């Protein structure tokens, strides 16, 4: 009889201890996102006037790397959070971002950077593999690049870019795959092209 009376108390005690055990379990700590690396931005820039890194594109048809794609004038926004490509030294001009003026010369009616007027203040962001690391992921900031057709034609063309790759502050080299959305000119939504971007000249073939 006494055991029967004690059963409710035993059950209550068991429930209480189980509840306390559950509440004392440490919650899982979510990993903090790695912040954009300002040191990587600095590593891929030079203070030289009219500085431009060495940019090469892999030609899948010829199965080799292109010669240097000139007119990549590297700049940074005011918050130094990314590398952009703008022609800050020539009024009303632009750059040959990823060789786009050349790639789309037929649609533009010209391969002149001053006529195409491509300028983008933020193109590349850097995310270290871990805090303080000198290597990591480089991201092509998703955006539409506006290109003007040959002088006298008010029309513009928008080609979307996105993509990612890797970077190394020590070698000062990036390997990047850029995805181009060419639907505005009747092309595919995702055309992938490989690039190498370096502070110093490279011999690739």
Buried (B, 14 or more C-beta within 10 A) or exposed (E): EEEEEEEEEEEEEEEEEEEEEEEEEEEEEEEEEBEBBBEBBEBBBEEEEEEBBBBBBBEEEEEEBBEBBEBBBBBBEEEEBBBBBBBEEEEEBBBBBBBBBBBBBEBBBBBBBBBBBBBBBBBBBBBBEEEEBBBBBBBBBEBEBBBBBBEEEEEEBEBBBBBBBEBBBEEBBBBBBBBBBBEBBEBEEEEEBBBBBBBEEBEEE
